[in-house]
Amino acid sequence: MAFLFRNKPKTDLAKPAKDLLLRLCQSPPPTQKTEDELVKVLSQMKFILQGTQETESSPEQVAHLVNSVIQEDVLYLLAHTIRLLPFESRKDCQSIFSYVLRFKPTNSLTPEPPALSHVIHQRPEVIVELCRGYGYKESAMPCGVVLRELLKQYEDVASILLHDQSREGGQAVSIDEIDPTEAPAQSGEGVFWKFFSWIEDSAFEVSTDAFTTFRELLTRHKQLVAVYLEKNFDLFFERYNSVLVQSSSYVTKRQSIKLLGEILLGRANYNVMTTYVESGEHLKICMTLLKDDRKMVQYEGFHVFKVFVANPNKSASVQRILVNNRDRLLRFLPTFLEDRTEDEQFIDEKSFLIRQIEGMGPTPS
C-alpha cells in the first residue's frame, strides 16, 4: 500500500473526513464520488496513524491528526455512520478508533490517552454510539472490537455503558456525572439494556459478538458491576432469566447459564449471589435446566443449582422446594451426566449435593 502514498500524506484530513461523513448520512444519498473520496480519506488516516511494513508512522503527524480528530468530532461521526461504509472502510474505521483512542504523546503527563479522556469526560456519546452499532449487522463487529479493547482497560467506559440512559441522539452521561454508589435504580431504557434484544433477536454473528461484549462488561470490572447489579437486581435478573437463560437459541442459552454461574460465584458478587439464591422461582428455573435434553445445558445448569443446595442459609421457599422434591432429586442425581467419568470435580460436587439433600430432613425447618 505504500506506493499509494509516494507523496507525503496530508495530516489535515480530519476536516474533509468530517464533511464527507456528514454528507454520508444526509438525504438524498451521497454520490459515488463522495463515497470514493471518503474511502480514500479514511485509508490515508489509517496510513498516517499506523504506517506500513515499509514506512513507519511519524509521531508528529500522528499527534497532529489525533488532535484534529478530537477537534472536528470525527470519532462520533465515525461511530454514527460506520454501518453506511463499504466493508474495507469499516475495517479502516476500526483501526482508526483503536489507534486514536490509545495514542499518548511521548511527553504526556496524564494517565489516559488524550482522545479517550476527551470522550469519557466531554463526548461520551461516542461510546454509546459505538454500542448502538449492534443495531446493524454491518457495524456490529467492528464496533464490538473497539468496545472490548476499551472495556479491558478502562473502568470508566464500563461505567458509562452501564449508567447511560439517554435516548438515541440525546446527550449521554459523562463519567463526571456518575457516582455508582449513589445512582438510582434504572428503568431499563438505557443502552446497556438493549444488549438483551441484540443478543436474543439478532442474526447469529451479531448475537454472538454482542454476547461477548456483554460478558466483558459484566466480568471485567467486578466491584463496579457488583454495585450496579445490587441496585438493579430485580430488573436485571428478570430480563436475564426470561430472555437469555430461557432463550430458544442453544448457544445463547448455554452461554447465559455459564455466565450466570460466573456472576454468582464471583467474590465481589457475594451480596448478589445471596439474594439470587433466596428465590424459589430462581431455583425452579434452575431445576428445569437440569432436565434439558442437551447435556451442556444440563451441565451449566448444575453449576448454578449447586449454589442453591450448598447455601447454608436457605430461604424457606428454597428449602421447601428442595424438601418437596427430595426423593425425586435423590433418584435423579446419581445417574445425572454419569458419562462424565473423567471430570473428578463434577463427580465430587455431585456427591456433595446428594449428601446435602439426604441430610435435609422430611420437612422445612
PALOGU-669277 format. One record per residue: residue in one letter; x, y, z of N, C-alpha, C in turn. Coordinates in pm, whole numbers, padded with zeros to 5 digits, always signed. Example, Ala and Ser with C-alpha at 12.3 -4.5 7.8 and 13.67 -1.06 7.14 Angstrom:
2
A+01319-00569+00780+01230-00450+00780+01320-00330+00780/S+01285-00225+00708+01367-00106+00714+01290+00003+00787/
***
This chain:
365
M+00082-00122+00000+00000+00000+00000+00084+00126+00000/A+00213+00116+00035+00294+00236+00046+00303+00311-00086/F+00295+00241-00200+00308+00308-00328+00193+00405-00354/L+00083+00389-00282-00029+00481-00299+00001+00618-00240/F+00103+00626-00157+00132+00749-00086+00277+00790-00108/R+00316+00796-00235+00455+00835-00264+00479+00977-00216/N+00379+01063-00233+00388+01196-00176+00350+01189-00029/K+00411+01271+00047+00386+01270+00191+00236+01296+00218/P+00167+01207+00285+00023+01225+00304-00007+01347+00390/K-00122+01408+00361-00162+01524+00440-00205+01477+00579/T-00179+01562+00678-00227+01530+00812-00352+01610+00846/D-00391+01706+00759-00513+01782+00784-00632+01710+00719/L-00652+01584+00759-00755+01501+00699-00885+01500+00780/A-00880+01549+00903-00998+01541+00990-01113+01625+00936/K-01083+01746+00887-01189+01835+00836-01256+01775+00713/P-01182+01733+00610-01251+01670+00497-01323+01540+00536/A-01267+01465+00630-01336+01345+00677-01470+01381+00740/K-01470+01485+00822-01594+01530+00886-01698+01569+00781/D-01657+01650+00682-01750+01696+00579-01809+01578+00501/L-01723+01483+00467-01769+01368+00389-01861+01277+00472/L-01830+01260+00599-01914+01177+00686-02051+01242+00707/L-02054+01374+00717-02183+01442+00730-02267+01424+00604/R-02201+01427+00489-02273+01407+00364-02325+01264+00352/L-02251+01172+00412-02287+01031+00400-02423+01000+00461/C-02457+01069+00568-02582+01038+00638-02694+01138+00606/Q-02673+01221+00504-02776+01315+00464-02865+01256+00356/S-02978+01319+00335-03069+01280+00226-03071+01394+00125/P-03062+01365-00004-03057+01233-00068-02924+01162-00045/P-02918+01032-00076-02795+00957-00055-02677+01020-00128/P-02556+01005-00074-02438+01066-00137-02407+01004-00272/T-02337+01079-00353-02295+01028-00484-02181+00929-00468/Q-02155+00852-00572-02044+00758-00571-01912+00831-00551/K-01901+00952-00604-01778+01032-00589-01753+01063-00442/T-01859+01098-00371-01844+01126-00228-01796+01002-00153/E-01856+00888-00183-01815+00764-00118-01670+00730-00150/D-01631+00748-00274-01493+00718-00314-01395+00810-00243/E-01430+00937-00231-01343+01033-00162-01329+00996-00014/L-01440+00955+00047-01436+00917+00189-01351+00792+00210/V-01366+00695+00122-01284+00574+00130-01136+00610+00126/K-01100+00702+00036-00960+00743+00022-00910+00815+00147/V-00992+00906+00201-00952+00982+00319-00932+00890+00439/L-01024+00796+00460-01011+00704+00573-00888+00616+00559/S-00859+00573+00436-00739+00493+00413-00613+00574+00443/Q-00613+00703+00406-00498+00788+00435-00481+00811+00586/M-00594+00827+00656-00588+00844+00802-00527+00721+00868/K-00571+00605+00824-00516+00481+00879-00366+00473+00851/F-00325+00511+00732-00183+00506+00697-00100+00597+00786/I-00149+00719+00810-00075+00813+00895-00063+00759+01037/L-00169+00699+01087-00170+00650+01225-00085+00525+01243/Q-00089+00435+01148-00025+00305+01164+00102+00288+01084/G+00114+00361+00974+00224+00333+00883+00202+00200+00812/T+00305+00147+00753+00300+00016+00688+00425-00062+00726/Q+00437-00182+00672+00557-00260+00697+00680-00191+00643/E+00662-00111+00536+00777-00043+00474+00799+00098+00528/T+00692+00161+00580+00701+00301+00620+00648+00319+00762/E+00732+00369+00852+00688+00392+00989+00607+00521+00996/S+00514+00524+01091+00435+00645+01112+00520+00752+01179/S+00487+00877+01154+00559+00990+01213+00487+01034+01340/P+00553+01036+01456+00486+01078+01579+00426+01217+01570/E+00493+01306+01499+00441+01443+01486+00313+01445+01404/Q+00313+01370+01293+00193+01364+01210+00078+01296+01284/V+00111+01191+01357+00008+01120+01434-00055+01213+01538/A+00028+01284+01613-00022+01373+01717-00111+01482+01657/H-00069+01537+01543-00148+01640+01477-00283+01585+01432/L-00283+01466+01373-00408+01407+01326-00501+01373+01442/V-00446+01317+01548-00529+01283+01664-00595+01408+01722/N-00519+01516+01735-00576+01641+01787-00686+01693+01695/S-00664+01683+01565-00765+01730+01469-00890+01644+01474/V-00872+01514+01491-00987+01423+01502-01072+01461+01623/I-01006+01495+01734-01079+01537+01854-01154+01668+01827/Q-01085+01766+01770-01144+01898+01749-01262+01893+01653/E-01254+01808+01552-01360+01803+01450-01469+01702+01484/D-01462+01637+01598-01563+01541+01643-01578+01424+01545/V-01467+01382+01487-01471+01277+01386-01508+01142+01446/L-01466+01116+01570-01494+00986+01629-01645+00961+01641/Y-01719+01062+01682-01863+01044+01693-01924+01016+01555/L-01880+01092+01455-01934+01073+01321-01900+00935+01266/L-01779+00886+01295-01742+00751+01252-01831+00647+01318/A-01853+00662+01449-01938+00566+01520-02081+00569+01466/H-02128+00688+01430-02266+00705+01384-02288+00653+01242/T-02183+00659+01159-02201+00627+01017-02129+00501+00971/I-02060+00434+01059-01978+00320+01017-02059+00214+00942/R-02185+00199+00977-02270+00099+00912-02294+00131+00765/L-02275+00258+00726-02302+00301+00589-02180+00287+00498/L-02066+00251+00556-01941+00246+00481-01922+00110+00413/P-01841+00106+00306-01804-00024+00248-01725-00108+00347/F-01718-00238+00322-01656-00332+00415-01514-00292+00452/E-01429-00263+00353-01290-00230+00381-01278-00101+00461/S-01366-00005+00435-01362+00120+00511-01408+00100+00655/R-01500+00006+00675-01539-00025+00814-01420-00080+00891/K-01338-00162+00825-01216-00213+00888-01118-00099+00915/D-01109-00002+00822-01023+00114+00845-01072+00195+00965/C-01204+00211+00976-01261+00282+01091-01224+00214+01223/Q-01235+00083+01224-01198+00009+01344-01054+00037+01382/S-00965+00038+01284-00823+00065+01310-00802+00209+01358/I-00874+00303+01296-00862+00444+01335-00905+00462+01480/F-01021+00405+01514-01069+00413+01652-00965+00357+01750/S-00919+00237+01721-00828+00170+01813-00701+00252+01835/Y-00648+00307+01728-00522+00379+01741-00542+00514+01807/V-00644+00589+01763-00666+00723+01818-00696+00716+01968/L-00776+00620+02009-00817+00614+02149-00707+00563+02242/R-00602+00502+02189-00494+00459+02277-00365+00541+02258/F-00366+00638+02166-00246+00716+02140-00216+00812+02255/K-00092+00807+02305-00044+00900+02407+00084+00967+02356/P+00090+01099+02355+00214+01167+02317+00327+01127+02411/T+00448+01132+02361+00563+01089+02441+00580+01173+02567/N+00539+01298+02563+00557+01386+02680+00430+01398+02763/S+00333+01308+02743+00206+01317+02814+00224+01288+02963/L+00158+01368+03046+00164+01351+03190+00034+01295+03247/T-00065+01273+03161-00194+01222+03207-00200+01071+03193/P-00275+01003+03282-00281+00857+03275-00360+00805+03155/E-00453+00886+03105-00536+00842+02993-00489+00904+02863/P-00502+00834+02752-00476+00895+02622-00567+01016+02601/P-00519+01121+02535-00599+01244+02521-00736+01223+02458/A-00742+01143+02351-00870+01122+02284-00968+01049+02374/L-00920+00949+02446-01007+00875+02537-01055+00965+02650/S-00966+01047+02704-01005+01139+02810-01114+01235+02761/H-01097+01284+02640-01197+01374+02581-01332+01302+02568/V-01331+01179+02521-01454+01103+02502-01523+01077+02636/I-01447+01032+02734-01505+00995+02864-01565+01116+02935/H-01494+01229+02930-01537+01346+03007-01627+01440+02929/Q-01606+01451+02797-01677+01553+02721-01764+01499+02607/R-01735+01381+02556-01811+01328+02442-01844+01181+02462/P-01914+01146+02572-01946+01005+02598-02041+00947+02493/E-02102+01034+02414-02189+00986+02306-02114+00895+02210/V-01982+00914+02200-01902+00827+02113-01912+00682+02160/I-01897+00660+02290-01903+00525+02347-02042+00466+02330/V-02144+00545+02359-02282+00497+02347-02315+00466+02201/E-02268+00551+02109-02296+00528+01968-02226+00403+01917/L-02104+00378+01965-02037+00252+01930-02121+00133+01975/C-02177+00142+02093-02259+00033+02145-02385+00016+02060/R-02442+00126+02017-02561+00118+01932-02530+00060+01794/G-02403+00045+01764-02365-00021+01640-02417-00163+01631/Y-02452-00224+01745-02509-00359+01745-02649-00363+01684/G-02706-00247+01660-02836-00243+01596-02832-00272+01447/Y-02711-00282+01391-02696-00304+01247-02588-00410+01225/K-02616-00506+01138-02521-00614+01117-02390-00563+01056/E-02397-00452+00978-02276-00400+00915-02177-00343+01016/S-02227-00285+01124-02139-00217+01220-02115-00296+01347/A-02187-00405+01368-02182-00476+01496-02041-00521+01531/M-01975-00591+01441-01846-00650+01477-01732-00548+01486/P-01719-00452+01395-01613-00352+01415-01635-00269+01542/C-01759-00233+01570-01786-00158+01694-01757-00244+01816/G-01792-00373+01808-01768-00463+01920-01621-00478+01952/V-01538-00487+01850-01393-00500+01871-01340-00378+01945/V-01382-00259+01903-01335-00135+01968-01383-00129+02112/L-01510-00163+02135-01564-00158+02272-01490-00252+02365/R-01462-00373+02319-01394-00470+02407-01251-00427+02437/E-01184-00367+02341-01050-00315+02369-01055-00212+02480/L-01156-00125+02477-01169-00021+02579-01211-00080+02713/L-01306-00173+02711-01355-00231+02836-01247-00307+02911/K-01154-00368+02839-01048-00445+02904-00956-00355+02988/Q-00947-00229+02951-00850-00141+03017-00912-00031+03102/Y-01033+00012+03069-01083+00136+03130-01220+00113+03196/E-01222+00120+03326-01346+00103+03401-01444+00214+03370/D-01394+00335+03339-01484+00447+03310-01572+00418+03190/V-01520+00346+03092-01600+00311+02974-01714+00219+03016/A-01685+00121+03100-01790+00031+03151-01894+00109+03230/S-01850+00204+03309-01942+00283+03392-02038+00363+03306/I-01987+00421+03197-02074+00498+03107-02177+00407+03042/L-02135+00291+02994-02229+00199+02930-02336+00150+03027/L-02298+00127+03151-02394+00079+03250-02492+00188+03292/H-02445+00310+03305-02527+00414+03367-02595+00508+03270/D-02556+00508+03144-02620+00598+03049-02765+00555+03024/Q-02854+00653+03026-02996+00626+02997-03050+00722+02892/S-02961+00771+02808-03002+00870+02707-03080+00804+02595/R-03162+00882+02530-03229+00836+02409-03136+00851+02290/E-03165+00781+02183-03080+00788+02065-03074+00931+02014/G-02952+00980+01994-02932+01117+01951-02928+01217+02065/G-02954+01172+02188-02954+01261+02303-02816+01271+02367/Q-02808+01351+02471-02682+01372+02542-02658+01257+02639/A-02543+01193+02625-02508+01080+02711-02451+01129+02843/V-02445+01039+02940-02391+01074+03071-02238+01069+03066/S-02173+01171+03118-02027+01171+03123-01981+01107+03254/I-01857+01068+03257-01805+01000+03376-01809+01090+03498/D-01803+01222+03478-01804+01317+03590-01942+01325+03655/E-02044+01275+03589-02180+01280+03643-02220+01151+03712/I-02131+01052+03713-02166+00919+03764-02105+00896+03902/D-02190+00857+03995-02146+00808+04126-02216+00673+04145/P-02147+00562+04117-02214+00431+04120-02286+00401+04250/T-02231+00447+04362-02292+00415+04491-02418+00497+04516/E-02433+00611+04448-02549+00697+04469-02648+00691+04354/A-02613+00623+04247-02700+00618+04129-02831+00548+04163/P-02944+00602+04117-03073+00537+04146-03091+00411+04060/A-03187+00329+04098-03221+00213+04015-03270+00260+03879/Q-03242+00179+03777-03272+00222+03641-03409+00171+03594/S-03455+00232+03484-03585+00198+03427-03576+00088+03322/G-03454+00058+03277-03437-00042+03174-03441+00014+03033/E-03426+00146+03020-03432+00209+02889-03295+00247+02835/G-03190+00236+02915-03057+00277+02871-02995+00181+02772/V-02877+00220+02721-02814+00141+02615-02774+00002+02665/F-02736-00011+02791-02698-00142+02843-02811-00244+02828/W-02934-00201+02849-03048-00293+02848-03082-00340+02708/K-03031-00273+02607-03054-00315+02469-02976-00442+02436/F-02874-00475+02516-02798-00598+02490-02889-00721+02489/F-02993-00720+02571-03081-00838+02577-03147-00864+02442/S-03196-00760+02378-03259-00779+02247-03154-00801+02138/W-03039-00735+02147-02933-00758+02047-02887-00903+02051/I-02878-00960+02169-02834-01100+02182-02943-01196+02137/E-03065-01170+02177-03173-01266+02152-03232-01255+02011/D-03239-01134+01957-03317-01113+01835-03233-01093+01709/S-03102-01082+01721-03018-01051+01605-02974-01178+01534/A-02916-01159+01415-02856-01270+01343-02743-01331+01426/F-02708-01455+01394-02614-01531+01479-02483-01455+01502/E-02424-01400+01395-02294-01332+01409-02304-01211+01501/V-02411-01134+01486-02431-01016+01571-02459-01058+01714/S-02545-01157+01731-02579-01206+01865-02456-01255+01940/T-02373-01333+01871-02253-01388+01935-02157-01277+01976/D-02137-01179+01888-02046-01069+01919-02101-00983+02032/A-02232-00958+02029-02293-00879+02136-02280-00950+02270/F-02296-01081+02272-02282-01154+02399-02138-01146+02450/T-02040-01151+02360-01900-01142+02401-01873-01009+02469/T-01927-00901+02414-01910-00769+02476-01988-00759+02607/F-02109-00813+02608-02192-00817+02729-02119-00888+02843/R-02057-01000+02812-01982-01074+02912-01862-00994+02962/E-01791-00931+02870-01676-00849+02909-01721-00736+03002/L-01832-00677+02970-01885-00566+03050-01921-00611+03191/L-01973-00733+03205-02021-00779+03334-01915-00850+03418/T-01800-00880+03362-01700-00958+03436-01565-00889+03453/R-01539-00784+03379-01404-00725+03384-01385-00638+03508/H-01476-00547+03534-01460-00451+03645-01558-00491+03755/K-01514-00582+03837-01603-00658+03924-01675-00575+04030/Q-01604-00485+04097-01668-00409+04203-01771-00312+04147/L-01740-00248+04036-01836-00160+03970-01964-00235+03935/V-01950-00352+03877-02066-00431+03834-02143-00483+03954/A-02072-00521+04060-02141-00571+04180-02236-00466+04236/V-02190-00343+04246-02275-00234+04296-02393-00212+04203/Y-02367-00217+04073-02472-00196+03973-02579-00305+03981/L-02536-00429+03993-02632-00540+03999-02714-00537+04128/E-02652-00496+04237-02728-00485+04362-02839-00382+04348/K-02809-00270+04284-02907-00162+04271-03018-00197+04170/N-02984-00279+04072-03080-00310+03965-03112-00459+03962/F-03110-00521+04079-03119-00667+04089-03245-00722+04023/D-03361-00673+04063-03488-00731+04015-03501-00718+03864/L-03475-00599+03812-03490-00576+03668-03389-00658+03588/F-03265-00660+03636-03161-00731+03562-03192-00880+03555/F-03219-00944+03667-03234-01089+03666-03370-01132+03608/E-03470-01044+03613-03596-01077+03545-03570-01088+03396/R-03496-00992+03342-03466-00996+03198-03365-01106+03166/Y-03267-01121+03250-03164-01221+03224-03225-01361+03218/N-03309-01392+03315-03368-01526+03319-03471-01547+03208/S-03556-01448+03185-03665-01467+03089-03616-01458+02944/V-03518-01373+02917-03473-01353+02779-03356-01443+02743/L-03257-01453+02831-03133-01522+02795-03130-01667+02845/V-03153-01689+02973-03146-01825+03027-03252-01914+02963/Q-03367-01858+02932-03474-01936+02871-03486-01909+02720/S-03376-01867+02660-03373-01840+02517-03399-01967+02436/S-03457-01950+02319-03478-02063+02228-03349-02098+02153/S-03250-02009+02158-03122-02035+02093-03033-02118+02185/Y-02985-02231+02136-02899-02316+02219-02773-02243+02262/V-02710-02172+02170-02584-02102+02201-02608-01995+02306/T-02711-01914+02287-02742-01809+02384-02775-01868+02521/K-02856-01972+02522-02897-02036+02647-02775-02089+02723/R-02691-02163+02654-02576-02224+02719-02479-02117+02770/Q-02447-02019+02686-02355-01913+02728-02410-01835+02846/S-02540-01810+02845-02601-01729+02950-02601-01801+03084/I-02628-01932+03082-02625-02009+03207-02484-02012+03263/K-02386-02031+03174-02247-02033+03219-02207-01899+03279/L-02246-01789+03214-02214-01656+03267-02285-01632+03399/L-02408-01679+03411-02480-01665+03538-02402-01731+03651/G-02351-01851+03626-02272-01919+03728-02148-01839+03766/E-02082-01780+03666-01963-01699+03693-01998-01578+03778/I-02110-01514+03745-02151-01396+03822-02180-01435+03966/L-02256-01540+03987-02296-01579+04123-02177-01623+04207/L-02078-01685+04145-01963-01737+04220-01850-01636+04232/G-01865-01519+04169-01762-01416+04182-01759-01359+04322/R-01641-01344+04376-01628-01298+04515-01691-01162+04537/A-01675-01072+04440-01729-00936+04454-01882-00937+04454/N-01943-01043+04400-02089-01050+04387-02154-01129+04500/Y-02092-01136+04615-02146-01217+04724-02289-01175+04760/N-02313-01045+04772-02448-00998+04808-02548-01030+04699/V-02503-01020+04574-02590-01055+04461-02624-01204+04466/M-02524-01285+04492-02545-01430+04498-02643-01467+04609/T-02625-01412+04727-02712-01449+04839-02856-01409+04812/T-02875-01295+04747-03011-01253+04713-03071-01344+04606/Y-02991-01381+04508-03039-01465+04398-03085-01602+04448/V-03005-01662+04535-03037-01799+04578-03142-01804+04688/E-03193-01689+04731-03307-01687+04823-03439-01711+04750/S-03437-01699+04619-03562-01703+04542-03599-01845+04501/G-03717-01886+04540-03766-02016+04497-03792-02020+04347/E-03834-01906+04289-03859-01902+04145-03730-01922+04068/H-03621-01866+04116-03491-01887+04051-03452-02035+04057/L-03478-02098+04171-03445-02240+04185-03528-02325+04087/K-03654-02291+04068-03739-02366+03975-03684-02358+03833/I-03640-02239+03793-03580-02223+03660-03457-02312+03647/C-03377-02311+03752-03253-02389+03751-03281-02539+03745/M-03378-02586+03819-03410-02728+03819-03465-02773+03683/T-03533-02682+03614-03579-02714+03479-03462-02735+03385/L-03354-02658+03405-03235-02673+03321-03172-02811+03338/L-03181-02867+03456-03123-03000+03480-03191-03107+03396/K-03314-03082+03353-03388-03180+03275-03385-03150+03126/D-03309-03050+03085-03299-03016+02943-03243-03136+02866/D-03281-03149+02740-03235-03265+02663-03097-03246+02602/R-03034-03130+02632-02897-03105+02583-02801-03107+02701/K-02702-03193+02691-02617-03220+02807-02538-03099+02854/M-02494-03013+02762-02417-02898+02806-02504-02796+02877/V-02630-02788+02841-02723-02703+02917-02742-02761+03056/Q-02757-02894+03065-02767-02959+03196-02643-02930+03281/Y-02527-02941+03218-02401-02924+03291-02387-02782+03345/E-02414-02683+03261-02404-02544+03307-02511-02516+03412/G-02631-02574+03394-02736-02556+03494-02698-02614+03629/F-02626-02725+03628-02580-02788+03751-02495-02692+03834/H-02410-02615+03767-02320-02524+03839-02393-02407+03902/V-02514-02380+03856-02598-02282+03925-02678-02351+04036/F-02730-02468+04006-02808-02545+04105-02726-02571+04233/K-02598-02599+04218-02517-02632+04335-02506-02516+04432/V-02519-02393+04381-02511-02276+04469-02632-02273+04562/F-02749-02309+04512-02869-02315+04596-02854-02422+04704/V-02809-02540+04665-02801-02652+04759-02692-02630+04863/A-02580-02573+04821-02467-02555+04912-02487-02438+05008/N-02582-02351+04981-02607-02235+05066-02652-02281+05205/P-02576-02247+05312-02614-02295+05446-02733-02219+05504/N-02768-02105+05442-02878-02023+05494-02992-02016+05392/K-03046-02131+05362-03152-02137+05260-03278-02066+05309/S-03343-01997+05216-03471-01935+05249-03576-02044+05264/A-03689-02009+05323-03796-02107+05344-03848-02160+05210/S-03859-02072+05111-03913-02115+04982-03818-02211+04911/V-03688-02185+04918-03590-02274+04857-03588-02408+04929/Q-03588-02402+05061-03584-02526+05138-03709-02611+05113/R-03822-02544+05100-03947-02617+05076-03943-02690+04942/I-03893-02623+04840-03885-02685+04707-03790-02804+04708/L-03677-02788+04774-03580-02899+04779-03634-03017+04858/V-03700-02989+04969-03754-03099+05051-03869-03169+04978/N-03956-03089+04915-04069-03149+04843-04022-03235+04725/N-03906-03203+04673-03852-03279+04559-03736-03369+04600/R-03720-03388+04731-03604-03461+04784-03592-03601+04725/D-03697-03678+04728-03689-03816+04680-03659-03821+04530/R-03724-03732+04454-03700-03731+04311-03556-03691+04279/L-03505-03593+04352-03366-03549+04331-03268-03661+04365/L-03298-03735+04470-03207-03843+04511-03211-03961+04414/R-03320-03974+04340-03324-04076+04233-03257-04024+04105/F-03269-03894+04085-03223-03833+03960-03071-03809+03958/L-03017-03754+04067-02879-03708+04066-02774-03819+04049/P-02790-03937+04108-02684-04038+04093-02653-04073+03947/T-02752-04068+03860-02727-04102+03719-02718-03978+03631/F-02721-03861+03692-02716-03735+03616-02578-03718+03552/L-02574-03705+03421-02448-03688+03345-02344-03792+03390/E-02386-03915+03401-02296-04018+03452-02183-04053+03357/D-02191-04005+03233-02083-04033+03139-01962-03941+03159/R-01972-03842+03248-01858-03754+03276-01766-03821+03378/T-01715-03936+03339-01637-04019+03433-01499-03963+03463/E-01448-03875+03377-01313-03820+03398-01316-03682+03461/D-01433-03630+03486-01447-03497+03546-01458-03514+03698/E-01343-03520+03763-01341-03551+03906-01408-03442+03989/Q-01391-03318+03949-01454-03209+04026-01606-03220+04019/F-01658-03247+03902-01803-03263+03887-01853-03380+03972/I-01782-03492+03968-01823-03610+04046-01824-03578+04195/D-01720-03509+04242-01714-03473+04384-01827-03377+04422/E-01852-03279+04334-01957-03181+04366-02095-03247+04365/K-02118-03338+04272-02247-03408+04268-02266-03493+04394/S-02161-03561+04436-02170-03641+04559-02199-03553+04680/F-02137-03435+04683-02160-03341+04793-02307-03297+04796/L-02362-03265+04679-02502-03221+04674-02596-03332+04718/I-02567-03454+04678-02651-03567+04719-02652-03580+04872/R-02534-03566+04932-02526-03576+05079-02603-03461+05145/Q-02593-03343+05087-02665-03228+05143-02816-03249+05137/I-02862-03299+05024-03007-03320+05008-03054-03434+05098/E-02974-03539+05111-03010-03650+05202-03026-03602+05344/G-02945-03506+05383-02948-03461+05522-03048-03352+05552/M-03132-03318+05456-03222-03205+05477-03344-03240+05560/G-03380-03366+05575-03497-03396+05657-03625-03389+05575/P-03732-03440+05631-03858-03452+05555-03936-03324+05538/T-03919-03226+05627-03999-03102+05620-03908-02983+05639/P-03942-02866+05582-03863-02744+05602-03858-02707+05748/S-03742-02659+05789-03727-02615+05928-03783-02475+05945/
***
